[in-house]
Amino acid sequence: MGKIRERKRSLKWDFVKYVLVCAFLALGGSGAIGISTSNIETEYMAVMDEGLRVFVGERKEISPAVMKNYVFIIGLVDLCQVVLIPLWSLLCVMVCGVIFYRRKLGRPIGILLTASENISQNRLDFTVEVPGRNELGLLCQSFEKMRIALRENNLEMWRQIEERKRLNAAFAHDLRTPLTVLKGQSEMLEKYAPKMSQEKVAGTARMMGRHIKRLEAYVNTMNDLQRLEDIEIKKQPVDVAGLIRQMGETGSAVCQPKELVVEDDLAGLEHMDLDASVVMQVYENLLSNAARFAKGRVKVTLGLQEGMFLITVWDDGAGFTGKDLGEAVKPFYTSGSQGEKAHLGMGLNICKILCEKHGGHLELSNGHGAKVAAAFRTGSR
């Protein structure tokens, strides 16, 4: 939808035009009525003067009866003039007002009333038409922007609710196993502890301790996720050269002893508006995953495309399975691959949440190993 601020037509000037037209019609009509009644009065007086006089003695005079009728007619003509001019003026005002309302006000008001009703009923899948380039047109445009913002907020809220449901379901599912183990071990100790050897009791206690630590890790992860949902993205100008240098240093430390290659396509770009802490948190998570599954080499490319800062991380490992591509970003997902049992399967889910909060997205694919691309919206939006 194009901007309507250019060449805006003010509603007040349209109103002035209608007022001038109304005044012209009222004055013109009133003048015509005045002239017409004056002409009638003059002609009647001429007729009376020429044709209705009678001789009284040697003088020619109007009879009293005729004079009475003459006075009545003249009074009636004057009354018509007094009544018709205000009526005509009122008629002009009413007609011009109705035309102005229908042409300039009626349609925008109808559009706004319909939009308000739809919004109040939480029906946001519609479009607010912009009927003109005046103040009411701007108001309709503002309603359309508000509708779009409400719809996006509702979609985001529904997405978060569904995400929370999936997270709670996954959390409850993964808690079931350690709780079942702890319950079984507790019942066994309660029933057989006096008959068990000290070594057996100690082994059972160590097993219970491992599951308790796992439960603590789940609880801490849930707290971290809650903090992620409450995080506020604060974009600031970031020095591109410094960011690339920091990523190289961090990558070298995370990927040791495997080889790290960092390539960028940001030549000539000095600054980007980003939340550097969020970008680095995602970057470090992706590097940790890649380093865990890489055979010997991790490659990182940095670029800018359509207002998005792109970080792509490759590893030369076995890559994602078909199930991994569809499920890996879900909370508490583990593929059962090497090293996965020590992790809760939240790394990619956290990266996805942070990317979306930054106005971007996270994509998984395969290309000579696993490939993960993180996008972050730059600029003020």
C-alpha positions in Angstrom: 0.0 0.0 0.0 1.5 3.3 -1.1 2.0 6.3 1.1 -0.7 8.8 0.9 1.2 11.7 2.5 2.3 12.8 -0.9 0.0 15.4 -2.5 -2.4 15.1 0.4 -5.7 16.9 -0.1 -7.0 18.5 3.1 -10.6 17.9 4.1 -11.0 21.4 5.4 -10.4 22.9 1.9 -13.0 20.6 0.4 -15.4 21.8 3.1 -14.5 25.4 2.2 -15.4 24.7 -1.4 -18.8 23.3 -0.5 -19.4 26.3 1.8 -18.6 28.7 -1.1 -20.9 26.8 -3.4 -23.6 26.8 -0.8 -23.2 30.5 -0.2 -23.2 31.2 -4.0 -26.5 29.2 -4.5 -28.1 30.8 -1.4 -27.2 34.3 -2.4 -28.1 33.8 -6.1 -31.4 32.2 -5.3 -32.2 34.8 -2.7 -31.4 37.5 -5.2 -33.6 35.8 -7.8 -36.5 35.5 -5.4 -36.1 39.2 -4.4 -36.1 40.4 -8.0 -39.0 38.1 -8.9 -41.2 39.4 -6.1 -40.2 43.0 -6.8 -41.2 42.5 -10.4 -44.5 41.0 -9.4 -45.2 43.9 -7.0 -44.2 46.5 -9.7 -46.4 45.0 -12.3 -49.3 44.7 -10.0 -49.0 48.3 -8.9 -48.9 49.3 -12.6 -52.0 47.4 -13.3 -53.7 48.9 -10.3 -52.6 52.4 -11.3 -53.7 52.1 -14.9 -56.8 49.9 -14.9 -58.5 50.0 -11.6 -59.0 53.7 -10.9 -62.6 55.1 -10.9 -63.8 58.7 -11.2 -64.8 60.4 -7.9 -66.2 63.7 -9.0 -63.6 65.1 -11.4 -60.7 63.0 -9.9 -59.7 59.5 -10.8 -59.1 57.4 -7.6 -58.9 53.8 -6.5 -61.9 52.6 -4.7 -61.6 51.5 -1.1 -62.5 47.9 -1.9 -59.8 47.7 -4.6 -57.3 49.4 -2.3 -58.0 46.8 0.4 -57.3 44.0 -2.1 -54.2 45.8 -3.3 -52.8 46.0 0.2 -53.5 42.3 0.8 -51.7 41.3 -2.4 -48.7 43.5 -1.8 -48.5 42.1 1.8 -48.7 38.5 0.5 -45.9 39.2 -2.0 -43.7 40.7 0.8 -44.5 37.7 3.0 -43.5 35.3 0.3 -40.2 37.1 -0.1 -39.5 37.0 3.7 -40.4 33.2 3.8 -38.9 32.0 0.5 -35.4 33.5 1.0 -34.7 31.7 4.4 -36.3 28.5 3.0 -34.1 28.6 -0.1 -31.0 29.2 2.0 -31.9 26.4 4.3 -32.5 24.1 1.4 -29.0 25.0 -0.1 -27.3 24.2 3.2 -29.1 20.9 3.5 -28.4 19.8 -0.1 -24.8 20.8 0.0 -24.3 19.2 3.4 -25.8 15.9 2.2 -23.7 15.9 -0.9 -20.5 16.7 1.1 -21.3 13.9 3.6 -22.0 11.4 0.9 -18.9 12.3 -1.2 -16.4 13.0 1.5 -17.5 11.5 4.8 -20.0 8.7 4.4 -17.7 6.1 2.7 -14.6 6.6 5.0 -16.9 6.6 8.1 -18.5 3.3 6.9 -15.0 1.8 6.3 -13.9 2.8 9.8 -17.0 1.5 11.5 -16.7 -1.8 9.7 -13.0 -2.1 10.6 -13.8 -1.2 14.2 -16.4 -3.9 14.4 -14.1 -6.5 12.9 -11.3 -5.6 15.2 -13.6 -5.7 18.3 -14.6 -9.2 17.2 -11.0 -10.2 16.7 -11.5 -10.7 13.0 -8.3 -9.5 11.5 -8.2 -11.2 8.1 -9.5 -8.2 6.2 -8.1 -5.1 4.6 -8.9 -1.5 5.4 -9.5 0.4 2.2 -7.9 3.9 1.9 -10.6 5.9 0.1 -8.8 9.2 -0.5 -5.7 11.4 0.1 -7.2 13.5 3.0 -7.3 13.3 6.8 -9.9 10.5 6.8 -7.7 8.6 4.3 -4.8 8.9 6.7 -7.1 7.7 9.5 -8.1 4.6 7.4 -4.4 4.0 6.7 -3.6 4.2 10.4 -6.4 1.6 11.0 -4.8 -0.7 8.4 -1.4 -0.4 10.1 -3.1 -1.1 13.5 -4.8 -4.1 12.0 -1.6 -5.5 10.6 0.2 -5.0 13.9 -2.6 -6.7 15.9 -2.7 -9.6 13.5 1.1 -10.0 13.7 1.0 -9.8 17.5 -1.9 -12.3 17.6 0.0 -14.7 15.3 3.1 -14.4 17.5 1.1 -14.9 20.6 -0.6 -18.0 19.2 2.8 -19.3 18.0 4.3 -18.8 21.5 1.3 -20.5 23.1 1.7 -23.5 20.7 5.4 -23.5 21.4 4.8 -23.4 25.1 2.4 -26.4 24.8 4.9 -28.4 22.8 7.6 -27.5 25.3 5.5 -28.5 28.3 4.6 -31.7 26.6 8.2 -32.5 25.8 9.3 -31.5 29.3 6.6 -33.8 30.8 7.6 -36.6 28.5 11.3 -36.4 29.3 10.7 -36.1 33.1 8.8 -39.3 33.1 11.9 -41.5 32.7 14.1 -40.1 35.6 11.0 -39.9 37.8 10.1 -43.5 37.1 13.7 -44.6 37.8 13.8 -42.6 41.1 10.5 -44.0 42.2 11.6 -47.6 41.5 14.9 -47.2 43.2 13.3 -45.5 46.2 10.8 -48.3 46.6 13.6 -50.9 46.3 15.7 -49.2 48.9 12.7 -48.9 51.2 11.9 -52.6 50.9 15.3 -54.2 50.5 17.9 -51.8 52.0 18.5 -53.9 55.2 19.3 -56.9 53.0 21.4 -55.1 50.4 25.1 -54.9 50.6 26.8 -51.5 51.2 28.2 -51.5 47.7 24.8 -52.1 46.2 23.2 -49.3 48.3 26.1 -47.0 47.2 25.5 -47.9 43.5 21.8 -47.2 43.8 22.5 -43.9 45.5 24.9 -42.9 42.6 22.2 -43.9 40.0 19.6 -41.8 41.8 22.1 -38.9 42.0 22.6 -39.0 38.3 18.9 -38.8 37.6 18.5 -36.0 40.2 21.2 -34.0 38.4 19.3 -34.6 35.1 16.1 -33.3 36.7 18.0 -30.2 37.9 19.3 -29.7 34.4 15.7 -29.9 33.0 14.5 -27.3 35.6 17.4 -25.0 34.8 16.7 -25.3 31.1 13.1 -24.4 31.6 14.2 -21.3 33.6 16.5 -20.4 30.8 13.8 -20.7 28.2 11.5 -18.4 30.3 14.2 -15.8 30.4 14.6 -16.2 26.6 10.9 -15.4 26.1 11.3 -12.3 28.3 14.5 -11.1 26.6 14.2 -7.7 24.8 16.2 -7.3 21.6 18.3 -4.1 21.7 19.9 -3.3 18.4 22.9 -1.0 18.3 25.4 -0.1 15.6 28.0 -2.9 15.7 31.5 -2.6 14.2 31.6 -5.2 11.4 35.4 -5.7 11.5 35.3 -6.1 15.3 32.4 -8.6 15.1 34.2 -10.8 12.5 37.4 -10.7 14.6 35.4 -11.7 17.7 33.7 -14.6 15.9 37.1 -15.9 14.6 38.6 -15.8 18.1 35.5 -17.5 19.7 35.4 -20.1 17.0 39.0 -21.0 17.3 38.5 -21.6 21.1 35.2 -23.6 20.7 36.3 -25.8 17.8 39.7 -26.9 19.1 41.3 -29.2 18.1 39.3 -29.2 14.8 40.0 -26.8 12.0 37.9 -23.7 11.7 37.5 -21.6 8.5 35.7 -18.3 8.6 34.7 -16.5 5.4 32.8 -13.3 5.0 31.2 -11.3 2.2 30.9 -8.0 4.1 33.7 -6.0 2.4 33.0 -2.3 2.6 30.4 -2.6 5.3 31.5 -0.7 8.5 28.4 -1.0 10.8 25.3 -3.1 11.2 22.4 -2.6 13.7 22.3 -5.8 15.7 22.0 -7.1 19.2 25.5 -8.4 19.4 25.0 -10.5 22.5 22.1 -12.4 20.9 24.0 -13.0 17.7 27.0 -14.3 19.6 24.9 -16.6 21.7 23.4 -18.2 18.6 26.8 -18.3 16.9 28.4 -20.1 19.9 25.6 -22.7 20.1 25.8 -23.5 16.4 29.6 -23.8 16.6 29.3 -26.1 19.6 27.0 -28.4 17.7 29.1 -28.4 14.6 32.3 -29.1 16.6 30.7 -32.0 18.3 29.7 -33.7 15.1 32.5 -32.6 12.7 35.1 -35.1 11.7 37.9 -32.5 11.4 36.6 -29.2 9.9 34.0 -26.6 10.6 33.3 -23.8 8.1 31.5 -20.5 8.8 30.3 -17.9 6.2 29.0 -14.4 7.1 27.0 -12.3 4.7 24.2 -9.7 4.3 21.1 -10.4 2.1 17.8 -8.5 1.9 18.3 -6.8 5.2 19.3 -10.0 7.0 22.7 -10.8 8.6 23.4 -14.4 7.7 25.6 -16.8 9.6 26.0 -20.3 8.0 27.8 -23.1 9.8 28.9 -26.3 8.1 30.5 -29.4 9.5 32.0 -32.3 7.7 30.2 -34.9 9.7 27.4 -37.3 8.7 24.8 -34.5 8.4 21.2 -34.5 9.5 18.9 -37.4 9.0 15.5 -36.9 7.5 13.9 -36.9 10.9 16.5 -34.5 12.3 15.7 -31.9 9.6 12.0 -31.8 10.8 12.5 -32.3 14.5 15.9 -31.0 15.5 14.7 -27.5 16.4 12.0 -28.8 18.7 12.7 -28.7 22.5 14.4 -31.7 24.1 14.9 -33.5 20.8 17.9 -35.9 20.7 18.7 -38.1 17.7 20.6 -40.7 19.7 23.8 -39.9 17.8 27.2 -39.9 19.4 27.4 -37.5 22.3 23.7 -36.7 22.2 22.9 -38.5 25.5 24.9 -35.9 27.4 22.7 -33.1 26.1 19.1 -32.1 26.6 18.5 -31.3 22.9 17.8 -27.6 23.5 20.6 -25.9 21.6 18.9 -25.5 18.2 15.6 -24.7 19.8 17.2 -21.8 21.7 18.9 -20.6 18.5 15.5 -20.7 16.7 13.8 -18.6 19.5 16.6 -16.0 19.5 16.7 -15.7 15.7 12.9 -15.2 15.5 13.0 -12.6 18.3 15.7 -10.8 16.2 13.3 -10.8 13.3 15.0 -13.6 11.5 14.8 -17.4 11.2 16.8 -20.6 11.5 17.2 -23.2 8.7 18.6 -26.7 8.7 19.9 -28.5 5.6 22.6 -30.9 4.4 25.6 -30.1 2.2 28.8 -32.3 2.6 27.7 -32.6 6.2 25.2 -30.6 8.4 24.5 -27.0 7.5 22.7 -24.5 9.7 21.9 -21.0 8.6 20.9 -18.3 11.1 19.4 -15.0 9.9 19.0 -11.8 11.9 17.1 -8.7 10.8 19.3 -5.6 10.7 18.1 -2.1 11.1 15.5 -0.5 13.3 12.8 -3.1 12.6 
